[in-house]
Amino acid sequence: MTEDEIQRAEELIGYSFADRDLLKQALTHASLVDSRLHSNERLEFLGDAVLGLVVCAYLHEHFDHLLEGEMTKIKSMVVSRHSCAIVAESMDLGELLRLGKGMSNRTHLPQSVLAAVYESLIGALFIDGGLPAAREFILSRMKSRVEHADKSGHQQNFKSVLQQTVQQQLDATPQYLILDEKGPDHAKCFEVCVEIGARRFESCWGPSKKQAEQDAALQALVELGFAERTSNGDVELTDEAGVSSRASE
């Protein structure tokens, strides 16, 4: 990495590294190096654990109205690959990542790669600046996601919300249909729709069956009037949604 690239990375992260080799390693994808030991994979492993610790500690400290199970659901949503990828993309971390030839010409990086670079940076920050540095970096983006998850009542588990709501309000059970799939085995996308009784709702594509089902469930909730997409992209449940407290697993 050039000096300009290092400075740009530190500006985006909001932290100046004492050991810049850690920063370089955190931004090195396995496709660029001969040995994966020299990639960001080990830092990703460490960063994943630190991320979970920081989010759990924040939940325990600031949300004393939540039970263990409720905190677990919020933590799972906030530290998920999907959530980490969104944060990484919002920070343009993908543009900092050093990639091999097979990956460098990709317009859109997979969620797994974006999430990995975010967690790798957390691991590097933890080693270089200790828990305080990692905590500041994590909470600068994740605090609002935790708070929104607490207020929303769904924790992004739209399948659970739809199941509860449809059973209570319509006395029915939603069914999920896989309509199509595309792409190679290692990067398939799936098209899924929800069917309730004789009604079929608009289908959604996702990078996995699980994500496509969640998106399809949200689409059904919106079409039924049980959820609304806000102007900033968040999702709010309406008063008619049949969720007693929080979406269960």
Secondary structure, DSSP 8 states (H G I E B T S, - for coil): --HHHHHHHHHHHT---SSHHHHHHHTB-GGGSSSGGGSSHHHHHHHHHHHHHHHHHHHHHH-TT--HHHHHHHHHHHTSHHHHHHHHHHTTGGGT-B--HHHHT-SS--HHHHHHHHHHHHHHHHHHHHHHHHHHHHHHHHHHHHHHHHHHSSTT-HHHHHHHHHHHHTS---EEEEEEEES-GGG-EEEEEEEETTEE---EEESSHHHHHHHHHHHHHHHHTSEEE-TTS-EEE-TTS--SSS---
